[in-house]
């Protein structure tokens, strides 16, 4: 039986070789269309009561997992040059593709009573644009007098400050999020290097991007290692290059 198979292969080697090459090209073409999924699979069944409660929570309070936060710890944030650059950083990040909103100290607002219309007006604590030292000092005093932001945007005991970015959820579930996160970190690191202030990043967008990138790189190394190992095995068995 195996003799007949061997004779068939040798007799039709060119035809079989052409078919093998054609099949390899066909498979390679479709392999090039394979994309990495950026959506994480569910860990529990959809009929689980806790999962249903979680979905109800999301419907009521909105999408979760699309917030990236940037923290820093410094006692010179409210110096004139640093704060103006920090304001510029917040504005630049807000203009970044897929960034929907930025919550930061330069964008803080205060509620003021309008006696004429008997309404509360949202007034920016810090005026837009480059501030003078007098404007910065007066606005900083107003900001620290607002208890709402304490524990949310800053910790007065440790001089820690936070900036939060909301990223479009559709972009987060696609490969475009790699460029978005990379753009955010590049702009932030430019501010960090300029003023010597270390920045800390956190949030599911950053974690998921790092995980997906690491998995993709490991898959490439795994594929490369598999090819090398297969070639060595074939060389050992057939003893021919």
C-alpha positions as CSV (number, residue, x, y, z in Angstrom):
1,X,0.0,0.0,0.0
2,X,2.7,2.5,1.1
3,X,4.7,1.5,-2.0
4,X,1.8,2.5,-4.2
5,X,1.4,5.8,-2.4
6,X,5.2,6.5,-2.8
7,X,5.1,5.7,-6.5
8,X,2.0,7.9,-7.0
9,X,3.7,10.8,-5.3
10,X,6.9,10.3,-7.3
11,X,5.0,9.9,-10.6
12,X,3.0,13.1,-10.0
13,X,5.4,15.1,-8.0
14,X,5.2,18.2,-10.1
15,X,1.4,18.3,-10.1
16,X,1.3,17.7,-6.3
17,X,4.0,20.3,-5.8
18,X,2.0,22.9,-7.8
19,X,-1.1,22.0,-5.8
20,X,0.8,22.3,-2.5
21,X,2.1,25.7,-3.5
22,X,-1.3,26.9,-4.6
23,X,-2.9,25.6,-1.3
24,X,-0.2,27.4,0.7
25,X,-0.8,30.7,-1.2
26,X,-4.5,30.3,-0.7
27,X,-4.2,29.6,3.0
28,X,-1.6,32.4,3.4
29,X,-4.0,34.9,1.8
30,X,-6.8,34.0,4.2
31,X,-4.4,34.0,7.1
32,X,-3.5,37.6,6.3
33,X,-7.1,38.5,6.9
34,X,-7.1,37.1,10.4
35,X,-7.6,39.9,13.0
36,X,-7.0,39.9,16.7
37,X,-10.2,40.4,18.8
38,X,-9.9,43.2,21.3
39,X,-13.1,42.2,23.1
40,X,-12.6,40.1,26.2
41,X,-14.9,37.1,26.5
42,X,-17.4,36.8,29.4
43,X,-16.2,34.9,32.4
44,X,-19.7,34.0,33.7
45,X,-22.9,33.0,31.9
46,X,-25.3,35.7,30.7
47,X,-28.2,34.2,32.8
48,X,-26.2,34.6,36.0
49,X,-28.0,37.0,38.4
50,X,-24.8,38.9,39.2
51,X,-24.1,39.4,35.5
52,X,-27.7,40.7,34.9
53,X,-27.3,43.1,37.8
54,X,-24.1,44.3,36.3
55,X,-25.8,44.9,32.9
56,X,-28.6,46.9,34.6
57,X,-26.0,49.0,36.4
58,X,-24.3,49.7,33.0
59,X,-27.6,50.7,31.4
60,X,-28.4,53.1,34.3
61,X,-25.0,54.7,34.9
62,X,-23.4,54.3,31.5
63,X,-20.5,52.4,29.9
64,X,-17.6,51.4,32.1
65,X,-14.0,50.4,31.4
66,X,-13.3,53.3,29.0
67,X,-11.6,55.6,31.5
68,X,-7.8,56.2,31.5
69,X,-6.3,58.1,34.4
70,X,-3.0,59.9,34.7
71,X,-1.7,60.6,38.2
72,X,1.2,62.7,39.4
73,X,2.7,63.6,42.8
74,X,4.4,66.9,43.0
75,X,4.4,70.1,45.2
76,X,5.1,72.4,42.2
77,X,2.0,71.7,40.1
78,X,0.6,75.2,40.9
79,X,3.7,77.0,40.0
80,X,3.0,79.3,37.0
81,X,5.0,77.5,34.3
82,X,4.1,74.0,35.3
83,X,0.4,74.7,35.6
84,X,0.2,76.5,32.3
85,X,1.9,73.5,30.6
86,X,-0.4,71.1,32.5
87,X,-3.4,73.1,31.2
88,X,-2.0,72.8,27.7
89,X,-1.5,69.0,28.2
90,X,-5.2,68.7,29.2
91,X,-6.3,70.6,26.1
92,X,-4.0,68.6,23.8
93,X,-5.3,65.3,25.2
94,X,-8.9,66.5,24.8
95,X,-8.1,67.1,21.1
96,X,-6.7,63.5,20.7
97,X,-8.7,61.3,18.4
98,X,-11.3,59.2,20.3
99,X,-10.9,61.1,23.6
100,X,-14.4,62.2,24.4
101,X,-13.8,64.2,27.6
102,X,-11.0,65.1,30.0
103,X,-11.6,65.6,33.7
104,X,-8.8,67.6,35.2
105,X,-7.9,70.5,37.6
106,X,-7.6,73.1,34.9
107,X,-11.1,72.2,33.7
108,X,-12.7,72.4,37.2
109,X,-15.9,74.4,37.5
110,X,-17.6,76.2,40.3
111,X,-21.3,76.8,40.8
112,X,-22.2,80.4,41.1
113,X,-25.6,81.8,42.0
114,X,-27.2,84.2,39.4
115,X,-29.5,86.4,41.4
116,X,-31.1,87.8,38.3
117,X,-32.3,84.5,36.8
118,X,-32.2,82.7,40.2
119,X,-30.2,79.9,38.7
120,X,-26.9,78.2,39.3
121,X,-24.2,78.8,36.7
122,X,-21.2,76.6,36.0
123,X,-18.2,78.9,36.0
124,X,-14.7,77.8,35.2
125,X,-12.4,78.0,38.3
126,X,-9.3,78.7,36.2
127,X,-9.7,81.1,33.3
128,X,-8.8,79.7,29.8
129,X,-5.5,80.4,28.2
130,X,-2.1,81.3,29.8
131,X,-2.6,82.5,33.4
132,X,-0.7,85.2,35.2
133,X,0.6,84.5,38.7
134,X,-2.1,86.6,40.2
135,X,-4.8,84.8,38.3
136,X,-3.3,81.4,39.2
137,X,-3.1,82.2,42.9
138,X,-6.7,83.5,43.2
139,X,-8.1,80.6,41.2
140,X,-6.0,78.0,43.2
141,X,-7.5,79.4,46.4
142,X,-11.0,79.0,45.0
143,X,-10.3,75.5,43.8
144,X,-9.0,74.3,47.2
145,X,-12.1,75.9,48.8
146,X,-14.4,73.5,46.9
147,X,-14.7,70.2,48.9
148,X,-16.2,68.4,46.0
149,X,-12.9,67.9,44.2
150,X,-11.0,66.8,47.3
151,X,-10.4,63.1,47.1
152,X,-11.6,63.2,43.4
153,X,-8.9,65.2,41.6
154,X,-6.4,65.8,44.4
155,X,-5.2,64.5,47.8
156,X,-4.1,67.5,49.9
157,X,-2.1,65.3,52.3
158,X,0.1,63.7,49.6
159,X,0.1,66.4,46.9
160,X,-1.3,63.8,44.5
161,X,-3.3,64.9,41.5
162,X,-5.4,63.1,38.9
163,X,-6.5,63.6,35.3
164,X,-9.1,61.3,33.8
165,X,-9.8,60.7,30.1
166,X,-12.9,59.1,28.7
167,X,-12.2,57.2,25.5
168,X,-14.7,56.2,22.9
169,X,-15.8,52.6,23.6
170,X,-16.0,51.6,20.0
171,X,-12.4,52.6,19.4
172,X,-11.4,50.6,22.6
173,X,-12.8,47.5,21.0
174,X,-10.7,47.9,17.9
175,X,-7.0,48.0,17.0
176,X,-7.2,51.8,16.7
177,X,-6.9,52.0,20.5
178,X,-3.2,51.2,20.3
179,X,-2.5,54.4,18.5
180,X,-4.9,56.4,20.8
181,X,-3.2,55.1,24.0
182,X,0.3,55.6,22.4
183,X,-0.6,59.2,21.5
184,X,-1.9,59.9,25.0
185,X,1.3,58.6,26.6
186,X,3.6,60.4,24.2
187,X,2.0,63.8,24.9
188,X,2.0,63.1,28.7
189,X,5.6,61.9,28.7
190,X,6.7,65.1,26.9
191,X,5.2,67.1,29.9
192,X,6.8,64.7,32.3
193,X,10.3,65.0,30.8
194,X,10.1,68.8,30.5
195,X,9.3,69.4,34.2
196,X,10.8,66.2,35.7
197,X,7.5,65.1,37.1
198,X,6.8,61.3,37.1
199,X,3.4,60.4,35.7
200,X,1.5,57.2,36.6
201,X,-1.0,55.6,34.2
202,X,-3.9,53.3,35.0
203,X,-7.3,52.2,33.7
204,X,-8.7,49.4,31.7
205,X,-7.9,51.0,28.3
206,X,-4.2,51.0,29.2
207,X,-4.2,47.5,30.7
208,X,-6.2,45.9,27.9
209,X,-4.0,47.6,25.3
210,X,-0.8,46.4,27.0
211,X,-2.2,42.9,27.3
212,X,-3.4,42.7,23.7
213,X,0.0,44.0,22.4
214,X,1.9,41.5,24.5
215,X,-0.3,38.7,23.3
216,X,0.1,39.7,19.7
217,X,3.9,39.9,20.1
218,X,4.0,36.5,21.8
219,X,1.9,34.9,19.1
220,X,4.5,36.1,16.5
221,X,7.4,34.7,18.5
222,X,5.4,31.4,18.9
223,X,4.8,31.2,15.2
224,X,8.4,31.9,14.4
225,X,9.5,29.3,17.0
226,X,7.1,26.7,15.6
227,X,8.5,27.2,12.1
228,X,12.1,26.8,13.3
229,X,11.2,23.7,15.3
230,X,9.3,22.1,12.4
231,X,12.3,22.8,10.1
232,X,14.7,21.1,12.6
233,X,12.4,18.1,13.0
234,X,12.2,17.7,9.2
235,X,15.9,18.1,8.9
236,X,16.5,15.4,11.5
237,X,14.1,12.9,9.9
238,X,15.0,13.5,6.3
239,X,18.6,14.6,6.7
240,X,18.3,16.9,3.8
241,X,17.9,20.7,3.5
